[in-house]
Amino acid sequence: MVPPMRSAVKLVFLMHPHEVRKVKSGTGRLTALSFQDAEIVMGVEFDGNPRVLDLLADPAYLPMLLYPGPLSRDLSKGGLTSAELGNRRLLVFLVDATWPLAKKMLRCSPLLQSLPRLMFTPTARSRWLIKRQPDELCLSTLEATHELMLALEAAGLDRYERPDQLLAVFAALQAHQLACAADPGRASYRKQPYK
């Protein structure tokens, strides 16, 4: 096991219950384990979630939602500065679900909708080998967190201790998945290779 990284930013993964069952490809769980002060909050609707409400009420944090769109502040273009943080710690909520389920989670949570939004301009396309993303700019939760940390470091808002760590975990996960898929003795065997 790789030691978890420190971060100036508090990462909170809002995980859809379907992601819990994705033992083979749940990158949100792996990502949360990669940071010392990250946590996972399970659910679909978060307006009444005690943990989310506690975090939002804590004046030590500046809470934001990582979610792309025209109203999002692009970290890659200077969308957030350390002056805006003041002495508060940036708290980033990341939605861990498929894109359709992520949209549903947001629709069901007006409180999340009301949060200021962050985004980044990806430096790379998704590295998934066994899954297809709905759009070339869509990323797994792990890849999105990696890109977020790169953007935060470039903006001077955090120090990304070991930038290769998350991608190494992702590569190892996929290597294992591909090996299992190529083993005719396993239930996950695939006659045709992934495209």
DRENTI-806647 format. One record per residue (C-alpha): residue in three letters; x, y, z. Coordinates in Angstrom, 3 decimals. Example, Ala and Ser with C-alpha at 12.3 -4.5 7.8 and 13.67 -1.06 7.14 Angstrom:
BEGIN
  residu        px        py        pz
     ALA    12.300    -4.500     7.800
     SER    13.670    -1.060     7.140
***
This chain:
BEGIN
  residu        px        py        pz
     MET     0.000     0.000     0.000
     VAL     1.269     3.458    -0.905
     PRO     1.254     6.007     1.940
     PRO    -1.528     8.606     1.596
     MET    -0.582    12.103     0.458
     ARG    -1.049    15.308     2.421
     SER    -3.065    18.106     0.857
     ALA    -3.947    21.660     1.833
     VAL    -7.362    20.968     0.310
     LYS   -10.052    18.884     2.014
     LEU   -11.466    16.382    -0.519
     VAL   -14.931    14.932     0.080
     PHE   -16.176    12.284    -2.339
     LEU   -19.961    12.174    -2.609
     MET   -20.347     8.556    -3.646
     HIS   -23.478     7.160    -5.256
     PRO   -24.480     3.799    -3.688
     HIS   -23.965     2.067    -7.061
     GLU   -20.253     2.941    -6.864
     VAL   -19.922     0.878    -3.680
     ARG   -20.678    -2.271    -5.642
     LYS   -18.036    -1.469    -8.282
     VAL   -15.235    -3.373    -6.637
     LYS   -13.511    -3.811   -10.004
     SER   -13.575    -0.221   -11.189
     GLY   -14.500     2.078    -8.293
     THR   -11.785     4.699    -8.611
     GLY   -13.365     7.036    -6.037
     ARG   -12.549     4.708    -3.163
     LEU    -8.952     4.279    -4.360
     THR    -8.609     8.037    -4.704
     ALA    -9.952     8.764    -1.223
     LEU    -7.483     6.256     0.232
     SER    -4.651     8.113    -1.518
     PHE    -5.106    11.300     0.560
     GLN    -4.683    11.656     4.336
     ASP    -7.679    13.882     4.998
     ALA   -10.110    12.764     2.298
     GLU   -13.444    11.203     3.103
     ILE   -16.353     9.487     1.408
     VAL   -19.981    10.385     2.054
     MET   -22.480     7.925     0.603
     GLY   -25.833     8.930    -0.820
     VAL   -27.964    10.280    -3.645
     GLU   -29.518    13.321    -1.948
     PHE   -27.246    15.304     0.362
     ASP   -29.400    18.207     1.594
     GLY   -30.193    16.387     4.844
     ASN   -26.885    14.570     5.219
     PRO   -25.469    15.398     8.690
     ARG   -21.815    15.148     7.613
     VAL   -22.280    17.378     4.564
     LEU   -24.228    19.907     6.652
     ASP   -21.474    19.928     9.309
     LEU   -18.790    20.547     6.687
     LEU   -20.787    23.333     5.042
     ALA   -21.416    25.019     8.406
     ASP   -17.733    24.990     9.390
     PRO   -16.327    28.531     8.934
     ALA   -12.809    27.091     8.559
     TYR   -13.734    25.909     5.044
     LEU   -14.498    27.519     1.699
     PRO   -16.758    24.818     0.182
     MET   -16.920    24.334    -3.587
     LEU   -18.233    21.639    -5.915
     LEU   -16.028    20.188    -8.649
     TYR   -18.414    20.129   -11.591
     PRO   -17.896    21.421   -15.138
     GLY   -20.127    23.966   -16.793
     PRO   -20.511    27.581   -17.856
     LEU   -20.955    28.760   -14.247
     SER   -17.852    26.933   -13.006
     ARG   -14.653    28.765   -12.149
     ASP   -11.801    27.280   -14.188
     LEU    -8.758    26.738   -11.975
     SER    -6.649    26.356   -15.109
     LYS    -7.462    29.960   -16.010
     GLY    -6.935    31.543   -12.598
     GLY   -10.531    30.999   -11.483
     LEU    -9.628    30.949    -7.785
     THR    -6.879    32.749    -5.872
     SER    -5.314    32.353    -2.457
     ALA    -6.576    35.859    -1.599
     GLU   -10.156    34.577    -1.949
     LEU    -9.415    31.749     0.464
     GLY    -8.060    34.081     3.104
     ASN    -7.388    31.900     6.133
     ARG   -10.000    29.310     5.132
     ARG    -9.193    25.866     3.811
     LEU   -10.579    24.935     0.410
     LEU   -13.131    22.125     0.689
     VAL   -13.889    20.403    -2.615
     PHE   -16.860    18.093    -3.029
     LEU   -16.380    15.575    -5.864
     VAL   -19.349    13.605    -7.188
     ASP   -18.370     9.940    -7.601
     ALA   -20.878     8.353    -9.974
     THR   -21.515     7.719   -13.639
     TRP   -22.372    10.926   -15.512
     PRO   -26.131    10.192   -15.611
     LEU   -26.167     9.382   -11.880
     ALA   -24.006    12.421   -11.056
     LYS   -26.544    14.665   -12.786
     LYS   -29.334    13.004   -10.801
     MET   -27.446    13.493    -7.530
     LEU   -27.087    17.176    -8.302
     ARG   -30.777    17.522    -9.244
     CYS   -31.781    15.860    -5.955
     SER   -29.556    18.163    -3.877
     PRO   -30.413    21.880    -4.180
     LEU   -27.808    22.539    -1.492
     LEU   -25.074    21.174    -3.773
     GLN   -26.506    23.141    -6.693
     SER   -26.094    26.329    -4.663
     LEU   -22.363    25.806    -4.057
     PRO   -19.833    27.729    -6.124
     ARG   -18.393    25.399    -8.753
     LEU   -14.841    24.632    -9.765
     MET   -13.528    23.017   -12.897
     PHE   -10.228    22.612   -14.721
     THR    -9.115    22.256   -18.304
     PRO    -7.849    18.648   -18.564
     THR    -4.228    18.181   -19.566
     ALA    -4.959    14.686   -20.932
     ARG    -7.829    12.541   -22.127
     SER    -9.109     9.650   -20.046
     ARG    -6.666     6.797   -19.603
     TRP    -9.402     4.180   -19.193
     LEU    -8.600     1.072   -21.211
     ILE   -11.663    -0.995   -20.331
     LYS   -14.368     1.673   -20.208
     ARG   -15.632     4.263   -22.631
     GLN   -16.334     7.774   -21.461
     PRO   -19.401     9.623   -22.821
     ASP   -17.183    12.485   -24.029
     GLU   -13.474    12.854   -24.707
     LEU   -13.139    15.296   -21.791
     CYS   -14.899    13.008   -19.280
     LEU   -12.614    11.441   -16.694
     SER   -12.824     8.848   -13.945
     THR   -12.981    10.160   -10.379
     LEU    -9.321     9.258    -9.920
     GLU    -8.268    11.056   -13.108
     ALA   -10.410    14.085   -12.243
     THR    -8.774    14.301    -8.815
     HIS    -5.323    14.048   -10.415
     GLU    -6.202    16.886   -12.803
     LEU    -7.697    18.904    -9.935
     MET    -4.495    18.555    -7.919
     LEU    -2.382    19.588   -10.926
     ALA    -4.576    22.671   -11.426
     LEU    -4.498    23.547    -7.710
     GLU    -0.713    23.325    -7.679
     ALA    -0.414    25.440   -10.848
     ALA    -2.696    28.041    -9.215
     GLY    -0.490    28.082    -6.103
     LEU    -3.294    26.713    -3.911
     ASP    -1.755    23.361    -2.975
     ARG     1.350    21.234    -3.346
     TYR     0.774    17.960    -5.178
     GLU     3.251    15.734    -3.300
     ARG     3.468    12.763    -5.639
     PRO     1.769    13.528    -8.977
     ASP     2.542    10.080   -10.393
     GLN     0.965     8.182    -7.486
     LEU    -2.690     8.327    -8.557
     LEU    -1.902     7.427   -12.153
     ALA     0.273     4.509   -10.996
     VAL    -2.634     3.210    -8.888
     PHE    -4.939     3.605   -11.894
     ALA    -2.501     1.766   -14.189
     ALA    -2.135    -1.089   -11.670
     LEU    -5.924    -1.373   -11.323
     GLN    -6.351    -1.629   -15.068
     ALA    -3.445    -4.060   -15.506
     HIS    -5.124    -6.349   -12.975
     GLN    -8.493    -5.984   -14.723
     LEU    -6.964    -6.770   -18.118
     ALA    -5.139    -9.819   -16.721
     CYS    -8.387   -11.117   -15.232
     ALA   -10.234   -10.508   -18.494
     ALA    -7.576   -12.486   -20.406
     ASP    -7.734   -15.507   -18.065
     PRO   -10.104   -18.138   -19.534
     GLY   -10.510   -19.674   -16.070
     ARG   -12.213   -16.564   -14.671
     ALA   -15.831   -15.483   -14.918
     SER   -14.654   -12.100   -16.247
     TYR   -12.899   -13.720   -19.237
     ARG   -13.306   -11.882   -22.551
     LYS   -12.590   -13.559   -25.866
     GLN   -12.267   -10.186   -27.562
     PRO    -9.707    -7.693   -26.221
     TYR   -10.809    -4.257   -25.054
     LYS   -10.726    -1.607   -27.758
***
